[in-house]
């Protein structure tokens, strides 16, 4: 009986062969990794180029509703550079990981990333387990936090996840959120 006939007669043999090849490949990769010299990186050796930003937010003890300057959505979206680092409170329609000046813009398909809404949205970074997840429908919400900009917030960082991974512009590193 030829090998192909034996495999056709016994499909379990195919799974065993595939498992054997997979196991051998994994073992070879593990041996290669173990054979190469690696060293731990100290804090002094690390650079921003090695960092991945998963999420960020502001500390509510430092930036909160009682010490935030109220800023209009339009002024923050138009000229955030003069506000970088400032503790602000801004109101907008919350949808996904951004806020918008109008409910219509917030409801737009792909509202958080579409180019035509650049300048009409502000990205959000927050401690979501505390602030809460975005609502099903756009909801008027006031966000308190520090102003940043995707393009300059984390200079030299290898990768930024969240809002800035897909688009650019102004962001708020949220410390608090309140229904408006």
C-alpha positions as CSV (number, residue, x, y, z in Angstrom):
1,X,0.0,0.0,0.0
2,X,1.4,3.4,-1.0
3,X,1.8,6.2,1.6
4,X,-1.0,8.3,-0.1
5,X,-3.3,5.3,0.0
6,X,-2.6,4.8,3.7
7,X,-3.3,8.5,4.4
8,X,-6.5,8.4,2.4
9,X,-7.6,5.3,4.4
10,X,-6.7,6.8,7.7
11,X,-7.5,10.6,8.0
12,X,-6.1,10.5,11.6
13,X,-2.7,9.9,10.1
14,X,-2.9,13.2,8.2
15,X,-3.6,15.1,11.5
16,X,-0.7,13.3,13.1
17,X,1.7,14.2,10.3
18,X,0.6,17.8,10.3
19,X,0.9,17.9,14.1
20,X,4.4,16.4,13.9
21,X,5.5,19.0,11.3
22,X,4.0,21.9,13.4
23,X,5.7,20.6,16.5
24,X,9.0,20.3,14.8
25,X,8.8,23.8,13.4
26,X,7.9,25.3,16.8
27,X,10.8,23.3,18.4
28,X,13.2,24.6,15.8
29,X,12.1,28.2,16.4
30,X,12.4,27.8,20.2
31,X,15.9,26.4,19.8
32,X,16.9,29.3,17.6
33,X,15.6,31.9,20.0
34,X,17.3,30.1,23.0
35,X,20.6,30.0,21.1
36,X,20.7,33.7,20.3
37,X,22.1,36.0,22.9
38,X,19.5,38.4,24.4
39,X,19.9,40.8,27.2
40,X,17.5,42.7,29.4
41,X,17.1,46.4,28.6
42,X,17.5,48.8,31.5
43,X,15.5,52.0,31.9
44,X,18.5,54.0,30.8
45,X,18.8,52.0,27.6
46,X,15.2,52.4,26.6
47,X,14.1,55.2,24.2
48,X,10.8,56.5,23.1
49,X,11.4,54.7,19.8
50,X,10.9,51.4,21.6
51,X,7.5,52.4,23.2
52,X,4.0,51.4,22.3
53,X,1.3,53.7,23.7
54,X,-1.7,51.5,24.4
55,X,-3.8,54.1,26.3
56,X,-3.3,57.4,28.2
57,X,-5.3,59.6,30.5
58,X,-5.0,62.5,32.9
59,X,-4.9,62.2,36.7
60,X,-8.2,63.5,38.2
61,X,-6.3,64.8,41.2
62,X,-4.4,67.2,39.0
63,X,-7.1,68.0,36.4
64,X,-10.7,68.0,37.4
65,X,-14.0,69.8,37.0
66,X,-13.1,72.3,39.7
67,X,-9.9,73.5,38.1
68,X,-10.6,73.0,34.4
69,X,-11.0,76.0,32.1
70,X,-14.2,75.7,30.0
71,X,-13.3,75.7,26.3
72,X,-15.7,75.6,23.3
73,X,-15.6,72.7,21.0
74,X,-15.0,75.0,18.0
75,X,-12.0,76.8,19.6
76,X,-10.3,73.5,20.7
77,X,-10.9,71.9,17.3
78,X,-9.6,74.9,15.4
79,X,-6.5,76.0,17.5
80,X,-5.5,73.4,20.1
81,X,-1.8,74.3,19.8
82,X,-2.2,77.2,22.3
83,X,-3.9,74.9,24.7
84,X,-1.5,71.9,24.7
85,X,-1.1,70.6,28.2
86,X,-3.8,72.8,29.6
87,X,-6.6,71.3,31.9
88,X,-9.8,72.0,30.1
89,X,-13.5,71.0,30.0
90,X,-15.1,70.6,26.6
91,X,-18.6,69.5,25.6
92,X,-19.5,67.5,22.6
93,X,-21.3,64.5,21.2
94,X,-19.5,61.3,22.3
95,X,-19.2,58.6,19.7
96,X,-16.6,55.9,19.8
97,X,-13.2,57.3,20.8
98,X,-14.0,60.9,19.8
99,X,-16.4,63.8,20.4
100,X,-18.1,65.9,17.8
101,X,-19.7,69.3,17.7
102,X,-22.9,67.9,16.1
103,X,-24.9,64.7,16.5
104,X,-25.0,64.4,12.7
105,X,-21.2,64.3,12.5
106,X,-21.1,61.8,15.4
107,X,-23.5,59.5,13.6
108,X,-21.6,59.5,10.3
109,X,-20.3,56.2,9.1
110,X,-16.7,55.8,10.2
111,X,-17.0,59.1,12.0
112,X,-13.8,58.5,14.1
113,X,-11.6,58.1,11.1
114,X,-13.1,59.6,7.9
115,X,-11.1,62.4,6.4
116,X,-14.0,64.7,5.7
117,X,-14.6,65.0,9.5
118,X,-11.0,66.0,10.3
119,X,-11.2,69.3,12.2
120,X,-14.8,68.4,13.3
121,X,-13.8,65.9,15.9
122,X,-11.5,65.6,18.9
123,X,-10.0,62.3,19.9
124,X,-10.3,60.8,23.4
125,X,-7.9,58.8,25.5
126,X,-9.2,57.7,28.8
127,X,-9.1,55.1,31.5
128,X,-12.2,53.5,30.0
129,X,-13.0,51.2,32.9
130,X,-13.5,54.3,35.0
131,X,-15.0,56.7,32.5
132,X,-17.1,54.0,30.9
133,X,-17.4,52.7,27.4
134,X,-18.8,54.9,24.6
135,X,-22.6,55.0,24.4
136,X,-24.6,53.1,21.7
137,X,-25.9,56.5,20.3
138,X,-24.0,59.8,20.3
139,X,-24.6,61.4,23.7
140,X,-23.8,65.0,24.7
141,X,-21.0,64.7,27.3
142,X,-18.5,67.0,29.0
143,X,-15.0,65.7,29.1
144,X,-12.4,67.1,31.5
145,X,-8.7,66.5,30.7
146,X,-5.5,67.8,29.3
147,X,-5.2,68.9,25.7
148,X,-2.8,67.1,23.3
149,X,-2.3,66.6,19.6
150,X,-1.7,63.2,18.0
151,X,1.2,64.3,15.9
152,X,3.2,65.7,18.9
153,X,1.9,64.0,22.0
154,X,4.3,61.0,22.0
155,X,7.4,62.1,19.9
156,X,9.5,59.3,18.6
157,X,7.1,56.6,19.9
158,X,7.1,53.4,17.7
159,X,3.3,53.0,17.7
160,X,0.3,54.6,19.3
161,X,-2.9,52.6,19.6
162,X,-6.4,54.0,19.9
163,X,-7.6,57.2,18.2
164,X,-4.2,58.5,17.0
165,X,-3.4,55.1,15.3
166,X,-6.0,55.9,12.7
167,X,-6.1,59.7,12.4
168,X,-4.6,62.9,13.7
169,X,-5.4,66.2,15.3
170,X,-6.5,67.3,18.7
171,X,-7.0,64.9,21.6
172,X,-8.1,65.1,25.2
173,X,-6.4,62.9,27.8
174,X,-9.5,62.5,29.8
175,X,-9.6,62.6,33.6
176,X,-13.4,62.9,34.0
177,X,-16.6,62.6,31.9
178,X,-20.1,63.9,32.8
179,X,-23.4,63.7,30.9
180,X,-24.3,67.2,29.7
